[in-house]
Amino acid sequence: MVRVRFAPSPTGMLHVGSLRSGLYNYLFARHLGGTCILRIEDTDQTRYVEGAEQNIFEMFRWTGIEFDEGPHVGGPHGPYRQSERTDIYRVHAQMLLDRGTAYYAFDTAEELDRMRERQKAAGVAPKYDRTSMRNQFTLGEEETRRLIDSGTPWTIRLFVPLTGETRTSDLVRGESVFPNKTIDDQILLKSDGYPTYHLANIVDDHLMEITHVIRGEEWLPSLPKHVILYDAFGWEKPQFAHLPLLLGPTRKKLSKRDGDVSVAEYLQKGYLPEALVNFVALLGWNPTADREIFTVEEMIAMFELEKVNKAGAIFDLEKLNWMNGMYLRQMPIERLAGDVLPILARAGFGNVEMIYAEAVVDLIKERITTLNDIPTFADYMFGPIRCIDFAYAQKHWKAGTQEQVAEMAGRFARLNPAEWTVSMIEGVVRGYAEELGLSAGKLIHPLRLAITGRQVGAGMFETMVVLGQGTSITRLREFTGPAV
Ligand code: GLU
C-alpha cells in the first residue's frame, strides 16, 4: 500500500514549488490508490511564520487537492504537526544514543566558531570535528550525565561512519555514492530540545509508514544523511524521488525577482485554480508530447514518477497566462461569474447582479487573461465611463460625427425593448451607414467611443445588448449633448 506525504514547513506563504510537491504526491497516491498525508514540519521555531500554516490549508483547499490524513482531518498516525510530537523525537534520539549511533555534544557556539575558523585557515571543508565525541570517551557515562544534569547545554549528533561510502538511490536521479568522510555529524536534537528537520522527518516518515518520499531537489544534498540515519535506526528506507528545480526565465533558481512565487498571489491575481494546477503539474512532468491541457482526473490516470524530468523546469508566465485563457473559455459561466463578483466588489463595483456578471463575463472572456482583468478591461460595463482614449477619439470623431451619433441614438430609442438584439442594432447601424454612403466602420468607431470610451473591447453590438438599451442610449446622448 503506497503512502506518501507532503511535509511543508510553515515558514511563509505557500510557494508554487511546494504546490507542485503537494500535487505530485497527491497524483502519485491517487494513481496507485494509496494515501497522501499532510504533515506540518514546524520544529524550527526561528523560521515559524504566523499564518503560514493556515495559508497552506487555504491554498490547497482552493486548488482542490485533498489530503487523506493531516492536522485538519486527523488520521491514525497523528498528531500531524511536528511541534506536537517532540516527545516522540526525544525518545527516538535516546534510541540512537542507546544503539551507539548518536552522541551528546557539549560544544558552545564560540567553540564551534573557533573550530570553523581553524578549518578555514587550514583550507579544509567545514565539518564537525567530533571534539565532543572524543571527549565522551574520556568523560565517561557518569560525567556526561553530570554535565547534562547540571544544565550544561547539549545537542545530540548523528555518528556518521568514519570510512566507507553511502549509496543513495532516487527514482528521478538514479544512484549516487558519497564518501562518508564528506558527510557531517548532523545535529539531531538541538539545545532547545527540538529536533532538527532531519531527525523529525525520518522518524515521522518511518512511523507514518511512508513508502515514497517525493520532494524538491533542494533536499537532495540531505539524502546521504537520511540514508545513514535510517541505517542508524536499523529501519527500512522508503523510496525517494527528488523533483527538478523550478527556474526563472534566466534559468536561475526561481526567486521573488522573477515575479510572484506564492500561490496566494496567483489567487489574488484572478487565476483559476484549475489552470494553475495544470500549469504547475507540467513543471517537470510531461505525460504526452501532443497536449498540455489536462484535467486532474486525467493527470491522476497518467502520473508516473518515471516520467519526471531531471532537468530544471522553467516557470513560464506566458504559458500560465495562455493556459488560464484556455480554462476561462471552457469554464461554466456561472462559476466564472461567481468568482468575479468579489473581484468586482474589491474594485468598487458592489451590488452587481449575478445574471449581469454572467452576461459580461460571457461577452469578454475571450479577451482577458485572468478574471482580475475584468474590472479594468470592462469597467464601463459596471459604471460610467471613467476614461477616454483621446487618440482614438481624435481619429474617429470627425465633423458630422456628432449628428450621426445623435441620429443613431434616436433610431435606437425607437426600437422596442424586445428588439434590443444584436441583429436589430446591427441592422440600424448598417442601414444608416448605407443611407449615408459610408462604410459601417465609420459609424461603429464613434459608437464604440461613446459606449466604452476606448478602442479595445468585445463586439460592439453584443456589448450594447448586455449594457442594455437605456444605458446605451444615455451614453450616446452624453456624447452628443442634449435631446435630439
Ligand atoms: N519540511 C521540508 C520542507 O519544507 C520537507 C522536505 C521533505 O519533504 O522531506 O520542504
Boltz pocket constraint, residues with backbone or C-beta under 6 A from the ligand:
constraints:
  - pocket:
      binder: B
      contacts: [[A, 5], [A, 6], [A, 7], [A, 8], [A, 9], [A, 41], [A, 197], [A, 201], [A, 214], [A, 215], [A, 216], [A, 219]]
      max_distance: 6.0
